[in-house]
């Protein structure tokens, strides 16, 4: 690696930092060598965090010329990598100010903060550090290469990419919602209730299902033949099950795929396709057909 800390000076945003790093490191491999990158950028050491109740930390000097990243012991590799990315974000984003004595301490919740209220500076720093971590571990140009190779979205593909990029399934689902060329949303379900929702707000229609409420009746989630760890097939649902469909608007297509996970969790993928004005009758290939074709191709190898 050749990127230097001083190459990144005067860049304040996660997006700006990541695109500069990628410019200097065009041959970045996947999974991104995050520890190597941190050490290259004047992090002296990545050590165990001994403070209870926190997931990660950063010790640095006031002019941010060097730092030590701390990570909670015995967390799995994807979580460790995300924490390192997050702390490296605090280190690199110029206006991030530590709490006290040159130290950042970040809780599990900080590492999940994706939005901040106006004026909440602390939360804003966490949001930016998380954005940096996601972008550096799953660089959008790299993701797009994989989407190009396999354009049809599916939970199987999310899992495969999570493995490839060495990130959690949830982090990859979030990145797919943001960067996949198709219009997708992912919903984390816990004990039958809607939890975190990831969607690209510019592209995906407003989701009416609200957090902490049960998954809407009619969802594939209620199918009886689902098995933990095995994604269902992709199937079309009535769009108004999940999204706001304005009256008089041409019907769009909404497909769903569900994967039950351990400990009462489940992941739901929603795939929204606008009605195509020019499409000839009968030529219309549904999401499900395309997914089937993809699966068959897969099996044939
Ligand atoms: Zn933090």
py3Dmol code that shows the C-alpha trace and the ligand (Angstrom):
import py3Dmol

protein = """\
ATOM      1  CA  UNK A   1       0.000   0.000   0.000  1.00  0.00           C
ATOM      2  CA  UNK A   2       1.186   3.470  -0.759  1.00  0.00           C
ATOM      3  CA  UNK A   3      -1.555   5.750   0.606  1.00  0.00           C
ATOM      4  CA  UNK A   4      -0.247   8.092   3.316  1.00  0.00           C
ATOM      5  CA  UNK A   5      -2.064   9.858   6.103  1.00  0.00           C
ATOM      6  CA  UNK A   6      -1.058  13.224   4.663  1.00  0.00           C
ATOM      7  CA  UNK A   7      -2.692  12.317   1.333  1.00  0.00           C
ATOM      8  CA  UNK A   8      -5.996  12.425   3.173  1.00  0.00           C
ATOM      9  CA  UNK A   9      -5.572  15.751   4.950  1.00  0.00           C
ATOM     10  CA  UNK A  10      -8.320  18.327   4.427  1.00  0.00           C
ATOM     11  CA  UNK A  11     -10.903  15.691   3.552  1.00  0.00           C
ATOM     12  CA  UNK A  12     -13.761  15.800   5.972  1.00  0.00           C
ATOM     13  CA  UNK A  13     -16.424  13.420   4.733  1.00  0.00           C
ATOM     14  CA  UNK A  14     -16.500   9.613   4.804  1.00  0.00           C
ATOM     15  CA  UNK A  15     -17.288   9.578   1.073  1.00  0.00           C
ATOM     16  CA  UNK A  16     -14.385  11.923   0.260  1.00  0.00           C
ATOM     17  CA  UNK A  17     -11.951   9.894   2.352  1.00  0.00           C
ATOM     18  CA  UNK A  18     -12.946   6.579   0.867  1.00  0.00           C
ATOM     19  CA  UNK A  19     -12.756   7.789  -2.717  1.00  0.00           C
ATOM     20  CA  UNK A  20      -9.293   9.266  -2.057  1.00  0.00           C
ATOM     21  CA  UNK A  21      -8.081   6.029  -0.488  1.00  0.00           C
ATOM     22  CA  UNK A  22      -9.398   4.063  -3.464  1.00  0.00           C
ATOM     23  CA  UNK A  23      -7.704   6.484  -5.833  1.00  0.00           C
ATOM     24  CA  UNK A  24      -4.389   5.760  -4.154  1.00  0.00           C
ATOM     25  CA  UNK A  25      -5.074   2.038  -3.897  1.00  0.00           C
ATOM     26  CA  UNK A  26      -6.754   1.051  -7.168  1.00  0.00           C
ATOM     27  CA  UNK A  27      -5.735  -2.578  -6.662  1.00  0.00           C
ATOM     28  CA  UNK A  28      -7.518  -2.903  -3.323  1.00  0.00           C
ATOM     29  CA  UNK A  29      -8.457  -6.534  -2.895  1.00  0.00           C
ATOM     30  CA  UNK A  30     -11.574  -8.069  -1.383  1.00  0.00           C
ATOM     31  CA  UNK A  31     -11.891  -8.660   1.534  1.00  0.00           C
ATOM     32  CA  UNK A  32     -10.438  -5.225   2.104  1.00  0.00           C
ATOM     33  CA  UNK A  33      -7.294  -5.529   4.259  1.00  0.00           C
ATOM     34  CA  UNK A  34      -8.620  -3.178   6.919  1.00  0.00           C
ATOM     35  CA  UNK A  35      -5.973  -3.859   9.576  1.00  0.00           C
ATOM     36  CA  UNK A  36      -3.169  -3.359   7.084  1.00  0.00           C
ATOM     37  CA  UNK A  37      -4.802  -0.122   5.919  1.00  0.00           C
ATOM     38  CA  UNK A  38      -5.114   1.182   9.496  1.00  0.00           C
ATOM     39  CA  UNK A  39      -1.431   0.466  10.166  1.00  0.00           C
ATOM     40  CA  UNK A  40      -0.493   2.119   6.886  1.00  0.00           C
ATOM     41  CA  UNK A  41      -2.373   5.258   8.012  1.00  0.00           C
ATOM     42  CA  UNK A  42      -0.373   5.786  11.220  1.00  0.00           C
ATOM     43  CA  UNK A  43      -2.363   3.573  13.546  1.00  0.00           C
ATOM     44  CA  UNK A  44       0.433   2.173  15.686  1.00  0.00           C
ATOM     45  CA  UNK A  45      -1.366  -0.802  17.045  1.00  0.00           C
ATOM     46  CA  UNK A  46      -4.685  -2.616  17.190  1.00  0.00           C
ATOM     47  CA  UNK A  47      -5.095  -3.834  20.736  1.00  0.00           C
ATOM     48  CA  UNK A  48      -7.702  -5.484  22.945  1.00  0.00           C
ATOM     49  CA  UNK A  49     -10.215  -3.188  24.602  1.00  0.00           C
ATOM     50  CA  UNK A  50     -10.447  -3.869  28.306  1.00  0.00           C
ATOM     51  CA  UNK A  51     -13.264  -1.451  29.187  1.00  0.00           C
ATOM     52  CA  UNK A  52     -16.530  -3.286  29.804  1.00  0.00           C
ATOM     53  CA  UNK A  53     -19.648  -2.245  27.963  1.00  0.00           C
ATOM     54  CA  UNK A  54     -17.850  -0.920  24.897  1.00  0.00           C
ATOM     55  CA  UNK A  55     -17.196  -2.398  21.503  1.00  0.00           C
ATOM     56  CA  UNK A  56     -14.307  -0.290  20.317  1.00  0.00           C
ATOM     57  CA  UNK A  57     -12.080   2.659  21.131  1.00  0.00           C
ATOM     58  CA  UNK A  58      -9.439   4.987  19.797  1.00  0.00           C
ATOM     59  CA  UNK A  59      -6.606   6.627  21.693  1.00  0.00           C
ATOM     60  CA  UNK A  60      -5.030   9.510  19.847  1.00  0.00           C
ATOM     61  CA  UNK A  61      -3.147  12.762  20.340  1.00  0.00           C
ATOM     62  CA  UNK A  62      -4.653  16.177  19.813  1.00  0.00           C
ATOM     63  CA  UNK A  63      -3.250  16.733  16.329  1.00  0.00           C
ATOM     64  CA  UNK A  64      -4.214  13.189  15.315  1.00  0.00           C
ATOM     65  CA  UNK A  65      -0.752  12.221  14.055  1.00  0.00           C
ATOM     66  CA  UNK A  66      -1.008   8.682  15.404  1.00  0.00           C
ATOM     67  CA  UNK A  67      -3.439   6.468  17.203  1.00  0.00           C
ATOM     68  CA  UNK A  68      -4.160   3.130  18.799  1.00  0.00           C
ATOM     69  CA  UNK A  69      -7.360   1.292  17.912  1.00  0.00           C
ATOM     70  CA  UNK A  70      -8.970  -0.839  20.600  1.00  0.00           C
ATOM     71  CA  UNK A  71     -11.372  -3.673  19.834  1.00  0.00           C
ATOM     72  CA  UNK A  72     -13.411  -5.777  22.207  1.00  0.00           C
ATOM     73  CA  UNK A  73     -11.923  -9.206  22.612  1.00  0.00           C
ATOM     74  CA  UNK A  74     -13.476 -12.384  21.210  1.00  0.00           C
ATOM     75  CA  UNK A  75     -15.916 -10.783  18.787  1.00  0.00           C
ATOM     76  CA  UNK A  76     -16.286 -12.502  15.421  1.00  0.00           C
ATOM     77  CA  UNK A  77     -14.221 -11.402  12.446  1.00  0.00           C
ATOM     78  CA  UNK A  78     -16.911  -9.379  10.611  1.00  0.00           C
ATOM     79  CA  UNK A  79     -17.714  -7.443  13.791  1.00  0.00           C
ATOM     80  CA  UNK A  80     -14.030  -6.857  14.540  1.00  0.00           C
ATOM     81  CA  UNK A  81     -13.454  -5.559  11.032  1.00  0.00           C
ATOM     82  CA  UNK A  82     -16.436  -3.204  11.243  1.00  0.00           C
ATOM     83  CA  UNK A  83     -15.215  -1.826  14.578  1.00  0.00           C
ATOM     84  CA  UNK A  84     -11.717  -1.221  13.185  1.00  0.00           C
ATOM     85  CA  UNK A  85     -13.245   0.593  10.205  1.00  0.00           C
ATOM     86  CA  UNK A  86     -15.369   2.680  12.565  1.00  0.00           C
ATOM     87  CA  UNK A  87     -12.445   3.719  14.784  1.00  0.00           C
ATOM     88  CA  UNK A  88     -10.298   4.440  11.741  1.00  0.00           C
ATOM     89  CA  UNK A  89     -13.148   6.721  10.647  1.00  0.00           C
ATOM     90  CA  UNK A  90     -12.946   8.677  13.933  1.00  0.00           C
ATOM     91  CA  UNK A  91      -9.198   8.911  13.428  1.00  0.00           C
ATOM     92  CA  UNK A  92      -9.379  10.186   9.844  1.00  0.00           C
ATOM     93  CA  UNK A  93     -12.406  12.481   9.911  1.00  0.00           C
ATOM     94  CA  UNK A  94     -10.833  15.775  10.872  1.00  0.00           C
ATOM     95  CA  UNK A  95     -13.605  17.276  12.980  1.00  0.00           C
ATOM     96  CA  UNK A  96     -14.226  14.252  15.203  1.00  0.00           C
ATOM     97  CA  UNK A  97     -13.393  15.276  18.747  1.00  0.00           C
ATOM     98  CA  UNK A  98     -12.826  12.681  21.453  1.00  0.00           C
ATOM     99  CA  UNK A  99     -14.906  12.710  24.629  1.00  0.00           C
ATOM    100  CA  UNK A 100     -12.003  13.360  26.970  1.00  0.00           C
ATOM    101  CA  UNK A 101      -8.283  12.627  27.373  1.00  0.00           C
ATOM    102  CA  UNK A 102      -7.837  11.912  23.683  1.00  0.00           C
ATOM    103  CA  UNK A 103     -10.046   8.858  23.789  1.00  0.00           C
ATOM    104  CA  UNK A 104     -13.054   7.683  21.851  1.00  0.00           C
ATOM    105  CA  UNK A 105     -15.093   4.888  23.378  1.00  0.00           C
ATOM    106  CA  UNK A 106     -17.861   3.408  21.265  1.00  0.00           C
ATOM    107  CA  UNK A 107     -20.692   1.180  22.415  1.00  0.00           C
ATOM    108  CA  UNK A 108     -22.542  -1.470  20.451  1.00  0.00           C
ATOM    109  CA  UNK A 109     -25.304   1.070  19.957  1.00  0.00           C
ATOM    110  CA  UNK A 110     -22.857   3.671  18.623  1.00  0.00           C
ATOM    111  CA  UNK A 111     -21.800   1.122  16.032  1.00  0.00           C
ATOM    112  CA  UNK A 112     -25.405   0.825  14.872  1.00  0.00           C
ATOM    113  CA  UNK A 113     -26.237   4.531  14.775  1.00  0.00           C
ATOM    114  CA  UNK A 114     -27.254   5.446  11.242  1.00  0.00           C
ATOM    115  CA  UNK A 115     -28.987   8.761  11.745  1.00  0.00           C
ATOM    116  CA  UNK A 116     -28.635  11.666  14.123  1.00  0.00           C
ATOM    117  CA  UNK A 117     -30.942  14.430  15.249  1.00  0.00           C
ATOM    118  CA  UNK A 118     -30.059  17.957  14.222  1.00  0.00           C
ATOM    119  CA  UNK A 119     -27.474  19.330  16.637  1.00  0.00           C
ATOM    120  CA  UNK A 120     -26.531  15.999  18.214  1.00  0.00           C
ATOM    121  CA  UNK A 121     -22.823  16.222  17.519  1.00  0.00           C
ATOM    122  CA  UNK A 122     -21.841  13.023  19.267  1.00  0.00           C
ATOM    123  CA  UNK A 123     -24.393  10.956  17.342  1.00  0.00           C
ATOM    124  CA  UNK A 124     -23.370  12.661  14.112  1.00  0.00           C
ATOM    125  CA  UNK A 125     -19.770  11.522  14.641  1.00  0.00           C
ATOM    126  CA  UNK A 126     -20.967   7.946  15.172  1.00  0.00           C
ATOM    127  CA  UNK A 127     -23.079   8.069  12.017  1.00  0.00           C
ATOM    128  CA  UNK A 128     -20.078   9.288  10.015  1.00  0.00           C
ATOM    129  CA  UNK A 129     -17.725   6.688  11.488  1.00  0.00           C
ATOM    130  CA  UNK A 130     -20.226   3.958  10.585  1.00  0.00           C
ATOM    131  CA  UNK A 131     -20.618   5.324   7.088  1.00  0.00           C
ATOM    132  CA  UNK A 132     -16.858   5.374   6.674  1.00  0.00           C
ATOM    133  CA  UNK A 133     -16.588   1.789   7.902  1.00  0.00           C
ATOM    134  CA  UNK A 134     -19.300   0.535   5.521  1.00  0.00           C
ATOM    135  CA  UNK A 135     -17.816   2.368   2.548  1.00  0.00           C
ATOM    136  CA  UNK A 136     -14.251   1.238   3.142  1.00  0.00           C
ATOM    137  CA  UNK A 137     -15.176  -2.402   3.844  1.00  0.00           C
ATOM    138  CA  UNK A 138     -17.649  -2.546   0.957  1.00  0.00           C
ATOM    139  CA  UNK A 139     -16.353   0.015  -1.559  1.00  0.00           C
ATOM    140  CA  UNK A 140     -19.227   0.820  -3.941  1.00  0.00           C
ATOM    141  CA  UNK A 141     -17.071   0.396  -7.090  1.00  0.00           C
ATOM    142  CA  UNK A 142     -16.145  -3.136  -5.913  1.00  0.00           C
ATOM    143  CA  UNK A 143     -19.766  -3.942  -5.082  1.00  0.00           C
ATOM    144  CA  UNK A 144     -20.843  -2.790  -8.528  1.00  0.00           C
ATOM    145  CA  UNK A 145     -18.435  -5.274 -10.127  1.00  0.00           C
ATOM    146  CA  UNK A 146     -20.242  -8.079  -8.306  1.00  0.00           C
ATOM    147  CA  UNK A 147     -23.696  -6.686  -9.112  1.00  0.00           C
ATOM    148  CA  UNK A 148     -22.733  -6.549 -12.759  1.00  0.00           C
ATOM    149  CA  UNK A 149     -21.717 -10.191 -12.721  1.00  0.00           C
ATOM    150  CA  UNK A 150     -24.961 -11.161 -11.040  1.00  0.00           C
ATOM    151  CA  UNK A 151     -27.590  -8.492 -11.672  1.00  0.00           C
ATOM    152  CA  UNK A 152     -30.524 -10.337 -10.133  1.00  0.00           C
ATOM    153  CA  UNK A 153     -30.716  -9.566  -6.406  1.00  0.00           C
ATOM    154  CA  UNK A 154     -31.408 -12.256  -3.809  1.00  0.00           C
ATOM    155  CA  UNK A 155     -30.752 -13.002  -0.164  1.00  0.00           C
ATOM    156  CA  UNK A 156     -28.430 -15.796  -1.333  1.00  0.00           C
ATOM    157  CA  UNK A 157     -26.330 -13.210  -3.099  1.00  0.00           C
ATOM    158  CA  UNK A 158     -26.309 -10.921  -0.039  1.00  0.00           C
ATOM    159  CA  UNK A 159     -25.001 -13.813   2.070  1.00  0.00           C
ATOM    160  CA  UNK A 160     -22.415 -14.750  -0.522  1.00  0.00           C
ATOM    161  CA  UNK A 161     -21.165 -11.165  -0.719  1.00  0.00           C
ATOM    162  CA  UNK A 162     -21.077 -10.870   3.083  1.00  0.00           C
ATOM    163  CA  UNK A 163     -18.775 -13.895   3.104  1.00  0.00           C
ATOM    164  CA  UNK A 164     -16.630 -12.522   0.328  1.00  0.00           C
ATOM    165  CA  UNK A 165     -16.229  -9.069   1.856  1.00  0.00           C
ATOM    166  CA  UNK A 166     -15.971 -10.459   5.411  1.00  0.00           C
ATOM    167  CA  UNK A 167     -18.740  -8.293   6.822  1.00  0.00           C
ATOM    168  CA  UNK A 168     -21.934  -9.192   8.671  1.00  0.00           C
ATOM    169  CA  UNK A 169     -24.988 -10.191   6.673  1.00  0.00           C
ATOM    170  CA  UNK A 170     -26.815  -7.161   8.012  1.00  0.00           C
ATOM    171  CA  UNK A 171     -24.046  -4.752   6.971  1.00  0.00           C
ATOM    172  CA  UNK A 172     -24.083  -6.275   3.484  1.00  0.00           C
ATOM    173  CA  UNK A 173     -27.877  -6.063   3.257  1.00  0.00           C
ATOM    174  CA  UNK A 174     -27.618  -2.362   4.108  1.00  0.00           C
ATOM    175  CA  UNK A 175     -24.954  -1.817   1.437  1.00  0.00           C
ATOM    176  CA  UNK A 176     -27.084  -3.661  -1.140  1.00  0.00           C
ATOM    177  CA  UNK A 177     -30.077  -1.467  -0.331  1.00  0.00           C
ATOM    178  CA  UNK A 178     -27.872   1.570  -0.916  1.00  0.00           C
ATOM    179  CA  UNK A 179     -25.860   0.538  -3.930  1.00  0.00           C
ATOM    180  CA  UNK A 180     -27.638  -2.230  -5.845  1.00  0.00           C
ATOM    181  CA  UNK A 181     -28.906  -1.007  -9.217  1.00  0.00           C
ATOM    182  CA  UNK A 182     -32.292  -2.615  -8.457  1.00  0.00           C
ATOM    183  CA  UNK A 183     -34.583  -0.894  -5.989  1.00  0.00           C
ATOM    184  CA  UNK A 184     -34.314  -2.951  -2.788  1.00  0.00           C
ATOM    185  CA  UNK A 185     -35.165  -2.776   0.884  1.00  0.00           C
ATOM    186  CA  UNK A 186     -34.173  -5.129   3.685  1.00  0.00           C
ATOM    187  CA  UNK A 187     -36.078  -5.619   6.894  1.00  0.00           C
ATOM    188  CA  UNK A 188     -34.662  -7.161  10.034  1.00  0.00           C
ATOM    189  CA  UNK A 189     -37.350  -9.082  11.893  1.00  0.00           C
ATOM    190  CA  UNK A 190     -37.044 -10.110  15.515  1.00  0.00           C
ATOM    191  CA  UNK A 191     -39.664 -12.356  17.150  1.00  0.00           C
ATOM    192  CA  UNK A 192     -42.137 -11.678  14.354  1.00  0.00           C
ATOM    193  CA  UNK A 193     -41.872  -7.901  14.641  1.00  0.00           C
ATOM    194  CA  UNK A 194     -40.478  -5.412  12.160  1.00  0.00           C
ATOM    195  CA  UNK A 195     -37.118  -4.060  13.309  1.00  0.00           C
ATOM    196  CA  UNK A 196     -34.489  -2.099  11.464  1.00  0.00           C
ATOM    197  CA  UNK A 197     -35.386  -1.164   7.884  1.00  0.00           C
ATOM    198  CA  UNK A 198     -32.702  -0.511   5.277  1.00  0.00           C
ATOM    199  CA  UNK A 199     -33.720   1.164   2.054  1.00  0.00           C
ATOM    200  CA  UNK A 200     -32.445   3.709  -0.351  1.00  0.00           C
ATOM    201  CA  UNK A 201     -34.851   6.536   0.385  1.00  0.00           C
ATOM    202  CA  UNK A 202     -34.322   8.160  -2.977  1.00  0.00           C
ATOM    203  CA  UNK A 203     -35.312   5.051  -4.915  1.00  0.00           C
ATOM    204  CA  UNK A 204     -37.429   2.766  -2.780  1.00  0.00           C
ATOM    205  CA  UNK A 205     -41.040   3.808  -2.090  1.00  0.00           C
ATOM    206  CA  UNK A 206     -42.120   4.681   1.424  1.00  0.00           C
ATOM    207  CA  UNK A 207     -42.474   1.569   3.579  1.00  0.00           C
ATOM    208  CA  UNK A 208     -45.658   1.670   5.597  1.00  0.00           C
ATOM    209  CA  UNK A 209     -44.863  -1.241   7.936  1.00  0.00           C
ATOM    210  CA  UNK A 210     -43.820   0.316  11.208  1.00  0.00           C
ATOM    211  CA  UNK A 211     -41.160  -0.741  13.643  1.00  0.00           C
ATOM    212  CA  UNK A 212     -42.101  -2.951  16.575  1.00  0.00           C
ATOM    213  CA  UNK A 213     -45.360  -3.945  14.812  1.00  0.00           C
ATOM    214  CA  UNK A 214     -45.856  -7.517  13.601  1.00  0.00           C
ATOM    215  CA  UNK A 215     -44.780  -8.393  10.054  1.00  0.00           C
ATOM    216  CA  UNK A 216     -47.831  -7.645   7.832  1.00  0.00           C
ATOM    217  CA  UNK A 217     -50.210 -10.558   7.233  1.00  0.00           C
ATOM    218  CA  UNK A 218     -49.773 -11.896   3.726  1.00  0.00           C
ATOM    219  CA  UNK A 219     -45.990 -11.754   3.890  1.00  0.00           C
ATOM    220  CA  UNK A 220     -44.013 -14.856   2.887  1.00  0.00           C
ATOM    221  CA  UNK A 221     -42.674 -14.685   6.434  1.00  0.00           C
ATOM    222  CA  UNK A 222     -45.765 -16.660   7.515  1.00  0.00           C
ATOM    223  CA  UNK A 223     -45.191 -19.543   5.131  1.00  0.00           C
ATOM    224  CA  UNK A 224     -45.045 -22.772   7.067  1.00  0.00           C
ATOM    225  CA  UNK A 225     -42.337 -24.478   5.077  1.00  0.00           C
ATOM    226  CA  UNK A 226     -39.531 -22.007   5.842  1.00  0.00           C
ATOM    227  CA  UNK A 227     -36.346 -23.423   7.274  1.00  0.00           C
ATOM    228  CA  UNK A 228     -33.791 -21.559   9.351  1.00  0.00           C
ATOM    229  CA  UNK A 229     -30.841 -20.509   7.231  1.00  0.00           C
ATOM    230  CA  UNK A 230     -32.455 -21.343   3.865  1.00  0.00           C
ATOM    231  CA  UNK A 231     -33.909 -18.408   1.935  1.00  0.00           C
ATOM    232  CA  UNK A 232     -37.429 -18.859   0.557  1.00  0.00           C
ATOM    233  CA  UNK A 233     -38.041 -18.431  -3.123  1.00  0.00           C
ATOM    234  CA  UNK A 234     -38.656 -14.948  -4.429  1.00  0.00           C
ATOM    235  CA  UNK A 235     -42.348 -14.341  -4.878  1.00  0.00           C
ATOM    236  CA  UNK A 236     -44.565 -11.442  -5.795  1.00  0.00           C
ATOM    237  CA  UNK A 237     -46.770  -9.903  -3.141  1.00  0.00           C
ATOM    238  CA  UNK A 238     -49.404  -7.218  -3.262  1.00  0.00           C
ATOM    239  CA  UNK A 239     -47.360  -4.013  -3.173  1.00  0.00           C
ATOM    240  CA  UNK A 240     -49.620  -2.343  -0.608  1.00  0.00           C
ATOM    241  CA  UNK A 241     -48.662  -4.990   1.889  1.00  0.00           C
ATOM    242  CA  UNK A 242     -45.434  -3.069   2.443  1.00  0.00           C
ATOM    243  CA  UNK A 243     -45.468   0.172   0.539  1.00  0.00           C
ATOM    244  CA  UNK A 244     -47.581   3.197  -0.012  1.00  0.00           C
ATOM    245  CA  UNK A 245     -49.247   2.892  -3.420  1.00  0.00           C
ATOM    246  CA  UNK A 246     -50.742   6.224  -4.491  1.00  0.00           C
ATOM    247  CA  UNK A 247     -54.231   5.965  -5.965  1.00  0.00           C
ATOM    248  CA  UNK A 248     -54.450   5.863  -9.715  1.00  0.00           C
ATOM    249  CA  UNK A 249     -50.782   5.069 -10.141  1.00  0.00           C
ATOM    250  CA  UNK A 250     -49.782   2.280 -12.484  1.00  0.00           C
ATOM    251  CA  UNK A 251     -49.274  -0.863 -10.534  1.00  0.00           C
ATOM    252  CA  UNK A 252     -45.688  -1.634  -9.784  1.00  0.00           C
ATOM    253  CA  UNK A 253     -44.333  -5.034  -8.795  1.00  0.00           C
ATOM    254  CA  UNK A 254     -43.176  -5.937  -5.340  1.00  0.00           C
ATOM    255  CA  UNK A 255     -41.388  -9.211  -4.695  1.00  0.00           C
ATOM    256  CA  UNK A 256     -40.385 -10.642  -1.394  1.00  0.00           C
ATOM    257  CA  UNK A 257     -37.848 -13.150  -0.146  1.00  0.00           C
ATOM    258  CA  UNK A 258     -37.511 -14.310   3.457  1.00  0.00           C
ATOM    259  CA  UNK A 259     -34.790 -16.093   5.370  1.00  0.00           C
ATOM    260  CA  UNK A 260     -35.363 -17.218   8.928  1.00  0.00           C
ATOM    261  CA  UNK A 261     -32.288 -16.946  11.122  1.00  0.00           C
ATOM    262  CA  UNK A 262     -31.265 -18.094  14.564  1.00  0.00           C
ATOM    263  CA  UNK A 263     -32.591 -16.656  17.839  1.00  0.00           C
ATOM    264  CA  UNK A 264     -35.889 -15.446  16.418  1.00  0.00           C
ATOM    265  CA  UNK A 265     -34.353 -13.265  13.730  1.00  0.00           C
ATOM    266  CA  UNK A 266     -35.336 -13.154  10.089  1.00  0.00           C
ATOM    267  CA  UNK A 267     -34.251 -11.145   7.069  1.00  0.00           C
ATOM    268  CA  UNK A 268     -36.772  -9.988   4.469  1.00  0.00           C
ATOM    269  CA  UNK A 269     -35.757  -8.617   1.093  1.00  0.00           C
ATOM    270  CA  UNK A 270     -38.222  -6.419  -0.798  1.00  0.00           C
ATOM    271  CA  UNK A 271     -37.651  -5.770  -4.476  1.00  0.00           C
ATOM    272  CA  UNK A 272     -39.621  -3.018  -6.115  1.00  0.00           C
ATOM    273  CA  UNK A 273     -39.991  -2.738  -9.867  1.00  0.00           C
ATOM    274  CA  UNK A 274     -41.720   0.151 -11.562  1.00  0.00           C
ATOM    275  CA  UNK A 275     -44.395  -0.712 -14.092  1.00  0.00           C
ATOM    276  CA  UNK A 276     -42.765  -0.546 -17.495  1.00  0.00           C
ATOM    277  CA  UNK A 277     -44.822   1.582 -19.872  1.00  0.00           C
ATOM    278  CA  UNK A 278     -43.362   0.102 -23.053  1.00  0.00           C
ATOM    279  CA  UNK A 279     -43.493  -3.518 -22.091  1.00  0.00           C
ATOM    280  CA  UNK A 280     -45.410  -5.735 -24.490  1.00  0.00           C
ATOM    281  CA  UNK A 281     -48.056  -7.895 -22.979  1.00  0.00           C
ATOM    282  CA  UNK A 282     -46.786 -11.421 -22.367  1.00  0.00           C
ATOM    283  CA  UNK A 283     -43.155 -10.404 -22.557  1.00  0.00           C
ATOM    284  CA  UNK A 284     -43.123  -9.471 -18.972  1.00  0.00           C
ATOM    285  CA  UNK A 285     -40.684 -11.607 -17.023  1.00  0.00           C
ATOM    286  CA  UNK A 286     -41.352 -11.368 -13.342  1.00  0.00           C
ATOM    287  CA  UNK A 287     -38.715 -11.075 -10.665  1.00  0.00           C
ATOM    288  CA  UNK A 288     -39.531 -14.609  -9.711  1.00  0.00           C
ATOM    289  CA  UNK A 289     -38.953 -15.948 -13.230  1.00  0.00           C
ATOM    290  CA  UNK A 290     -35.620 -14.206 -13.417  1.00  0.00           C
ATOM    291  CA  UNK A 291     -34.618 -15.505 -10.025  1.00  0.00           C
ATOM    292  CA  UNK A 292     -35.536 -19.038 -11.099  1.00  0.00           C
ATOM    293  CA  UNK A 293     -33.518 -18.693 -14.283  1.00  0.00           C
ATOM    294  CA  UNK A 294     -30.584 -17.443 -12.211  1.00  0.00           C
ATOM    295  CA  UNK A 295     -30.869 -20.348  -9.785  1.00  0.00           C
ATOM    296  CA  UNK A 296     -30.908 -22.850 -12.621  1.00  0.00           C
ATOM    297  CA  UNK A 297     -27.867 -21.236 -14.125  1.00  0.00           C
ATOM    298  CA  UNK A 298     -26.204 -21.486 -10.726  1.00  0.00           C
ATOM    299  CA  UNK A 299     -26.986 -25.152 -10.351  1.00  0.00           C
ATOM    300  CA  UNK A 300     -25.710 -25.929 -13.786  1.00  0.00           C
ATOM    301  CA  UNK A 301     -22.541 -24.168 -12.662  1.00  0.00           C
TER     302      UNK A 301
END
"""
ligand_1 = """\
1
ZN
Zn -17.592 5.698 17.582
"""
view = py3Dmol.view(width=600, height=400)
view.addModel(protein, "pdb")
view.setStyle({"model": 0}, {"cartoon": {"style": "trace"}})
view.addModel(ligand_1, "xyz")
view.setStyle({"model": 1}, {"stick": {}})
view.zoomTo()
view.show()
